């Protein structure tokens, strides 16, 4: 890939309302292959198949992060509650 192709691709705006699939669809197959390799996805699949697998992996990661964040918040709340009980307040 030439640097001008990369610059053209990098200059495409990505808005907050853009879906993951729409964002990935803006990338050329070489970039999709790079992401696929990072996730251990076969680069021999079609671009659409790779994108579906990438989206699945990203969604799983986001769900796990959300659960972890929620669990940490719950643990903090439980500790705070326990401290209030122990302090007699």
N, CA, C and O of each residue as an XYZ file, in Angstrom:
356
protein
N       0.849     -1.162      0.000
C       0.000      0.000      0.000
C       0.898      1.230      0.000
O       1.845      1.307      0.783
N       0.611      2.176     -0.860
C       1.416      3.389     -0.915
C       1.007      4.317      0.208
O      -0.082      4.205      0.772
N       1.912      5.245      0.522
C       1.617      6.157      1.625
C       0.464      7.089      1.290
O      -0.271      7.497      2.189
N       0.285      7.440      0.008
C      -0.839      8.310     -0.351
C      -2.168      7.591     -0.154
O      -3.154      8.208      0.249
N      -2.199      6.278     -0.439
C      -3.421      5.510     -0.212
C      -3.735      5.474      1.278
O      -4.891      5.597      1.684
N      -2.698      5.304      2.082
C      -2.876      5.251      3.526
C      -3.371      6.591      4.051
O      -4.259      6.633      4.903
N      -2.804      7.693      3.549
C      -3.225      9.022      3.978
C      -4.668      9.282      3.586
O      -5.426      9.861      4.365
N      -5.064      8.859      2.377
C      -6.451      9.030      1.948
C      -7.391      8.286      2.879
O      -8.440      8.798      3.268
N      -7.003      7.082      3.226
C      -7.830      6.256      4.103
C      -7.884      6.855      5.505
O      -8.942      6.880      6.133
N      -6.749      7.335      5.992
C      -6.692      7.916      7.329
C      -7.466      9.221      7.426
O      -7.907      9.595      8.513
N      -7.639      9.921      6.311
C      -8.328     11.206      6.349
C      -9.844     11.073      6.318
O     -10.549     12.069      6.481
N     -10.358      9.868      6.113
C     -11.808      9.670      6.103
C     -12.346      9.899      7.510
O     -11.859      9.304      8.470
N     -13.352     10.764      7.629
C     -13.880     11.045      8.970
C     -14.641      9.855      9.545
O     -15.339      9.136      8.829
N     -14.492      9.668     10.828
C     -15.250      8.643     11.537
C     -16.033      9.373     12.621
O     -15.454      9.910     13.565
N     -17.348      9.386     12.476
C     -18.191     10.101     13.424
C     -18.596      9.188     14.573
O     -18.446      7.969     14.500
N     -19.107      9.795     15.627
C     -19.540      9.018     16.781
C     -20.744      8.145     16.463
O     -20.944      7.111     17.100
N     -21.543      8.548     15.489
C     -22.741      7.791     15.145
C     -22.468      6.666     14.154
O     -23.381      5.924     13.791
N     -21.251      6.538     13.724
C     -20.889      5.514     12.753
C     -20.901      4.144     13.418
O     -20.348      3.977     14.505
N     -21.524      3.169     12.777
C     -21.515      1.822     13.342
C     -20.149      1.192     13.108
O     -19.373      1.651     12.271
N     -19.872      0.143     13.854
C     -18.589     -0.545     13.687
C     -18.466     -1.067     12.266
O     -17.416     -0.920     11.640
N     -19.532     -1.677     11.749
C     -19.452     -2.246     10.398
C     -19.253     -1.157      9.354
O     -18.504     -1.351      8.396
N     -19.912     -0.016      9.524
C     -19.726      1.078      8.568
C     -18.300      1.610      8.638
O     -17.703      1.945      7.614
N     -17.760      1.685      9.850
C     -16.378      2.140     10.009
C     -15.390      1.178      9.379
O     -14.469      1.597      8.678
N     -15.578     -0.116      9.628
C     -14.688     -1.120      9.041
C     -14.818     -1.153      7.526
O     -13.840     -1.381      6.814
N     -16.022     -0.927      7.044
C     -16.268     -0.977      5.606
C     -15.503      0.111      4.859
O     -15.272     -0.006      3.656
N     -15.118      1.151      5.556
C     -14.355      2.234      4.929
C     -12.902      1.844      4.678
O     -12.209      2.473      3.878
N     -12.449      0.801      5.368
C     -11.066      0.368      5.218
C     -10.889     -0.575      4.043
O     -11.779     -1.356      3.704
N      -9.731     -0.483      3.437
C      -9.379     -1.412      2.360
C      -9.094     -2.782      2.980
O      -8.860     -2.899      4.183
N      -9.118     -3.801      2.143
C      -8.942     -5.172      2.620
C      -7.597     -5.375      3.319
O      -7.493     -6.209      4.218
N      -6.567     -4.626      2.919
C      -5.258     -4.788      3.569
C      -5.333     -4.411      5.049
O      -4.720     -5.068      5.890
N      -6.074     -3.369      5.361
C      -6.239     -2.972      6.763
C      -7.093     -3.986      7.516
O      -6.803     -4.324      8.663
N      -8.145     -4.468      6.862
C      -9.006     -5.485      7.477
C      -8.177     -6.737      7.763
O      -8.352     -7.379      8.798
N      -7.273     -7.080      6.840
C      -6.391     -8.232      7.061
C      -5.497     -8.013      8.280
O      -5.259     -8.941      9.054
N      -5.006     -6.793      8.449
C      -4.166     -6.484      9.606
C      -4.923     -6.659     10.912
O      -4.399     -7.232     11.868
N      -6.146     -6.169     10.953
C      -6.979     -6.324     12.148
C      -7.293     -7.801     12.361
O      -7.271     -8.299     13.486
N      -7.583     -8.492     11.262
C      -7.888     -9.929     11.342
C      -6.720    -10.695     11.946
O      -6.910    -11.543     12.817
N      -5.513    -10.394     11.483
C      -4.323    -11.070     12.019
C      -4.181    -10.800     13.511
O      -3.841    -11.699     14.280
N      -4.441     -9.555     13.919
C      -4.323     -9.196     15.334
C      -5.297     -9.991     16.199
O      -4.997    -10.302     17.352
N      -6.460    -10.319     15.643
C      -7.469    -11.092     16.373
C      -7.383    -12.585     16.099
O      -8.191    -13.353     16.620
N      -6.423    -13.008     15.296
C      -6.283    -14.430     14.986
C      -7.350    -14.946     14.042
O      -7.709    -16.123     14.087
N      -7.856    -14.073     13.188
C      -8.893    -14.428     12.215
C      -8.218    -14.710     10.882
O      -7.281    -14.010     10.499
N      -8.685    -15.725     10.179
C      -8.104    -16.085      8.884
C      -8.241    -14.929      7.900
O      -9.309    -14.329      7.776
N      -7.157    -14.625      7.206
C      -7.198    -13.567      6.195
C      -7.702    -14.101      4.859
O      -7.835    -13.344      3.898
N      -7.983    -15.400      4.795
C      -8.459    -15.997      3.544
C      -9.968    -15.856      3.375
O     -10.488    -16.053      2.277
N     -10.678    -15.516      4.453
C     -12.124    -15.322      4.364
C     -12.430    -14.070      3.545
O     -11.540    -13.267      3.267
N     -13.692    -13.914      3.165
C     -14.089    -12.705      2.442
C     -14.035    -11.521      3.403
O     -14.039    -11.697      4.621
N     -13.983    -10.316      2.842
C     -13.941     -9.116      3.673
C     -15.154     -9.083      4.601
O     -15.030     -8.747      5.779
N     -16.311     -9.428      4.074
C     -17.537     -9.417      4.877
C     -17.436    -10.396      6.047
O     -17.811    -10.064      7.172
N     -16.931    -11.600      5.781
C     -16.787    -12.607      6.840
C     -15.794    -12.144      7.906
O     -16.019    -12.331      9.102
N     -14.695    -11.539      7.456
C     -13.694    -11.040      8.405
C     -14.290     -9.929      9.261
O     -14.075     -9.884     10.472
N     -15.043     -9.032      8.619
C     -15.661     -7.935      9.354
C     -16.636     -8.461     10.403
O     -16.669     -7.954     11.525
N     -17.424     -9.465     10.052
C     -18.373    -10.053     11.007
C     -17.640    -10.631     12.210
O     -18.082    -10.475     13.348
N     -16.519    -11.302     11.954
C     -15.738    -11.891     13.045
C     -15.074    -10.812     13.901
O     -15.004    -10.940     15.123
N     -14.588     -9.752     13.257
C     -13.976     -8.632     13.986
C     -15.020     -7.986     14.888
O     -14.756     -7.718     16.060
N     -16.202     -7.736     14.340
C     -17.281     -7.121     15.120
C     -17.648     -8.009     16.304
O     -17.881     -7.516     17.407
N     -17.700     -9.302     16.073
C     -18.013    -10.240     17.153
C     -16.968    -10.157     18.259
O     -17.312    -10.127     19.441
N     -15.695    -10.120     17.879
C     -14.614    -10.038     18.876
C     -14.687     -8.714     19.638
O     -14.556     -8.691     20.862
N     -14.899     -7.605     18.908
C     -14.976     -6.298     19.563
C     -16.160     -6.229     20.520
O     -16.047     -5.689     21.621
N     -17.281     -6.772     20.100
C     -18.473     -6.784     20.944
C     -18.223     -7.585     22.214
O     -18.624     -7.172     23.303
N     -17.564     -8.719     22.077
C     -17.232     -9.546     23.242
C     -16.323     -8.784     24.198
O     -16.534     -8.808     25.411
N     -15.319     -8.114     23.660
C     -14.392     -7.329     24.483
C     -15.143     -6.232     25.229
O     -14.929     -6.032     26.424
N     -16.030     -5.518     24.519
C     -16.786     -4.437     25.157
C     -17.695     -4.966     26.262
O     -17.811     -4.348     27.320
N     -18.335     -6.102     26.022
C     -19.194     -6.703     27.057
C     -18.379     -7.089     28.283
O     -18.808     -6.869     29.416
N     -17.205     -7.664     28.057
C     -16.346     -8.070     29.171
C     -15.893     -6.851     29.971
O     -15.866     -6.888     31.202
N     -15.535     -5.770     29.271
C     -15.106     -4.553     29.955
C     -16.250     -3.967     30.771
O     -16.048     -3.490     31.887
N     -17.454     -4.005     30.204
C     -18.616     -3.467     30.907
C     -18.886     -4.280     32.168
O     -19.151     -3.715     33.229
N     -18.819     -5.608     32.054
C     -19.028     -6.474     33.222
C     -17.975     -6.208     34.286
O     -18.291     -6.129     35.473
N     -16.719     -6.070     33.861
C     -15.628     -5.810     34.802
C     -15.846     -4.482     35.500
O     -15.673     -4.377     36.715
N     -16.226     -3.467     34.734
C     -16.479     -2.144     35.293
C     -17.634     -2.194     36.286
O     -17.556     -1.605     37.364
N     -18.705     -2.895     35.922
C     -19.863     -3.028     36.807
C     -19.476     -3.774     38.072
O     -19.879     -3.385     39.168
N     -18.699     -4.839     37.935
C     -18.263     -5.618     39.099
C     -17.406     -4.774     40.030
O     -17.569     -4.838     41.249
N     -16.495     -3.984     39.472
C     -15.643     -3.125     40.294
C     -16.488     -2.101     41.039
O     -16.248     -1.822     42.213
N     -17.486     -1.538     40.345
C     -18.371     -0.555     40.966
C     -19.152     -1.203     42.114
O     -19.280     -0.619     43.190
N     -19.668     -2.407     41.881
C     -20.422     -3.113     42.913
C     -19.542     -3.413     44.123
O     -19.989     -3.283     45.262
N     -18.305     -3.809     43.885
C     -17.383     -4.101     44.989
C     -17.111     -2.837     45.812
O     -17.072     -2.895     47.041
N     -16.923     -1.698     45.138
C     -16.710     -0.430     45.845
C     -17.922     -0.097     46.712
O     -17.784      0.289     47.872
N     -19.112     -0.252     46.130
C     -20.337      0.039     46.871
C     -20.478     -0.877     48.084
O     -20.877     -0.430     49.159
N     -20.152     -2.151     47.913
C     -20.237     -3.097     49.029
C     -19.253     -2.723     50.136
O     -19.592     -2.784     51.317
N     -18.024     -2.334     49.751
C     -17.031     -1.921     50.746
C     -17.502     -0.673     51.485
O     -17.388     -0.582     52.707
N     -18.038      0.298     50.723
C     -18.538      1.527     51.348
C     -19.663      1.213     52.329
O     -19.707      1.753     53.434
N     -20.565      0.340     51.913
C     -21.685     -0.051     52.770
C     -21.168     -0.758     54.025
O     -21.638     -0.497     55.132
N     -20.208     -1.643     53.844
C     -19.635     -2.376     54.972
C     -18.955     -1.408     55.940
O     -19.073     -1.562     57.156
N     -18.243     -0.410     55.406
C     -17.576      0.577     56.254
C     -18.594      1.375     57.054
O     -18.367      1.681     58.225
N     -19.724      1.716     56.419
C     -20.772      2.449     57.129
C     -21.343      1.610     58.273
O     -21.580      2.117     59.369
N     -21.558      0.331     58.006
C     -22.095     -0.560     59.036
C     -21.103     -0.694     60.188
O     -21.490     -0.619     61.354
N     -19.838     -0.889     59.868
C     -18.813     -1.071     60.898
C     -18.581      0.197     61.715
O     -18.253      0.129     62.900
N     -18.752      1.353     61.076
C     -18.537      2.610     61.797
C     -19.751      2.990     62.641
O     -19.682      3.911     63.454
N     -20.868      2.277     62.446
C     -22.066      2.535     63.239
C     -22.896      3.692     62.728
O     -23.803      4.153     63.422
N     -22.607      4.172     61.531
C     -23.376      5.301     60.987
C     -24.673      4.858     60.393
O     -25.438      5.683     59.893
